Amino acid sequence: AGCVEALRSLREVEPPKPSSRLDSSPDQGSSVAARRRCTVSTLRRAMRDDLDWVVLKALDKDRNRRYETASAMSADLGRFLEHAPLVAGPPSATYRLRKLLRRHRAQVVTVALVLTAILVGTVATFVQYRRAEDSARLALAEKAEAELEERRALAIKAFLLEDMMAEARPDASGKDVRVLAALNRARDEIDARFADDPLVLAAVQLELGQIYDMLGEWGDARPLFESSSRTLARLRGPEHVETLAARHALEQLALATRRLDAARAALEELGPIAARVAGPESTLALDAKVTLSLVLVLQGDSAAAEEEARQVLEARDDAARRASDVRALAVSLIQSGKRDEARARLDEAQELLRDFDELHPEVLLVRLTRAQLLAERYEWQRAEDMIREILPGLTSAYGPGSTQVALARMQLGHALRNRYQAREALVELEAARDVLKPTLGAENDTVLDLMNS
């Protein structure tokens, strides 16, 4: 490079670390390592830091920073062999600590073992303390939950027996009071009665809403379900079992009033949450799937409805609920055109209900579904006869102005129309219209089908 360039390099260019030279010249590095009976990587690790610093200090551009004598350099190499901090090394606390630990390795290992034993003992004691604390907290929570359940059960019992039923007693009111009127009067008083206990109020609202729902008074059931759901979501959380139960009651109401798109979206969200929170075979999770199945049937998605219903049947064991599930499957099979299997399923449901009273709601609904199957097979006379047999029971159970009776009379009207009994059909269809139109709304699909008929 010439003398001038050589002098510039000596003044300005920093020399490379010795350990890096092993990589810049692989052949020479391998030869050096071989003479020392080790690998290049082992030799590089041995040279890195301490020996690099010794060499770079000896080659420093500033003579004031170089070793003053060969003896000083020799002393630093001695310190390297003794694992002591080097003069050439950086004066960091970490570096000096590392050298100290290396120099007193046996003592350090002993101290580390003692500290580890102390730490393990401390952690074990802490874990036991936390477990005891968690157990105590869980016991308190379970006690509080049990007290809430007892208080709620007593409140519902008192509400039903002392308030609502007391109003229905002629000797107490001095007149003939219908259960629905007593129910309305008690409903108007629950907010004030349970103002100081919102969770009990939510439970009473849910119970009361379900009674209204069973009576087909859906307009009265909805605000109770909505209020209960809001309170439970706020106080229990949106994924608590009680909150999910209130939400499911709302979606069953949406099914009854034929708000199918909203019900389907809500149930498709609710079902997986219920399965995760309460368990895939819990009553709540299975009921949500059955309700979704019925929604899918009414939307014309009979294949998906059938799949949902079959999944539920594999897990359900309660006779009445299983009969309800079998009936839901039969409805989807009728819509799919699988009429022979639908008839077999209805026979199965009827067998499950053989020990039930013939006026039990599920017994009546199974027979009504059988009448629907007869209509699908164009057996209009038999369908008519069966509905006429069922109607007194439905009227007795739900009242002549209920939606359940109205839906059955609509089905009877369809059967009469197809038998060309126009005058009789018109009487049944108009009676159904007078109940369903104000309840479901003029734009409801069921009402539009009814008006068309």
Order of alpha helices (4+ residues) and beta strands (2+ residues): alpha-alpha-alpha-alpha-alpha-alpha-alpha-alpha-alpha-alpha-alpha-alpha-alpha-alpha-alpha-alpha-alpha-alpha-alpha-alpha-alpha-alpha-alpha-alpha
